[in-house]
Amino acid sequence: MTILADGEATLCTTCRHHLPVTQFHFNNNDSVSKVFYGRVQVENATALLRFEKKGITQKLIHQLKYKGQEPIGTFLGDWLGGELQTLDAYKTIDVVIPVPLHKTKLKKRGYNQVAKFGQQLALALNAAYIDDVLIKITNVNSQVSKNRLSRWTNSEVIFSVQHLEKIDNKHILLVDDIITTGATMEACANLLLSAKNVKISIAAMAIA
């Protein structure tokens, strides 16, 4: 374990230097958008980091999700928010919505690991943060070991929407921790698109 030096917070400078940053949003790279091509209409899509098994990004997000290190979400949200606020494509974002946790898992963990990330993005983009429109209605086991088809089937039935009038005519930034197959975000985005005249963009901490 590395002791943080004066002026360092959450992550040491050396570790931050070694994080596999994508730079997708600066390079007009459509790698994230391609995940959703033909599945759901998205305006813009990006991820801050690349995710590899046993890599530094996995360790970081594991600390966030399972070790109570909620400040990591704030750190990543500040980082990505600072970058996105410089880009015209993200200046029209009205609302930031996190992929939700089921209330049982939320009670057990104590927080949604995406919440601080989303809140900091909303702050940077001068947007509202809304976490009561998209809800998770079924608590399913971890998606990690499931294949793409079963993930898609699950994602179809585990989310719901309410209070859609809150997002009518809005450009929504839907946020999550990791994009793997994209099934979770696809299901969430399609539900949000049932509101009137909405546009969806996507941002994640990492992409596998």
ABEGO torsion letter per residue (X at the ends): XBBBBBGBBGBBAAAAAABBBAGAAAAGBAAAAAAABGABBBABBBBABBBBBGBAAAAAAAAAAAAGBAAAAAAAAAAAAAAAAABAAAAABABBBBBBBBAAAAAAAGBBAAAAAAAAAAAAAGBBBBAAABBBABBBBBAAABBAAAAAAAAAAABBBBGAAAABGBBBBBBBABBBAGAAAAAAAAAAAABBGBBBBBBBABBX
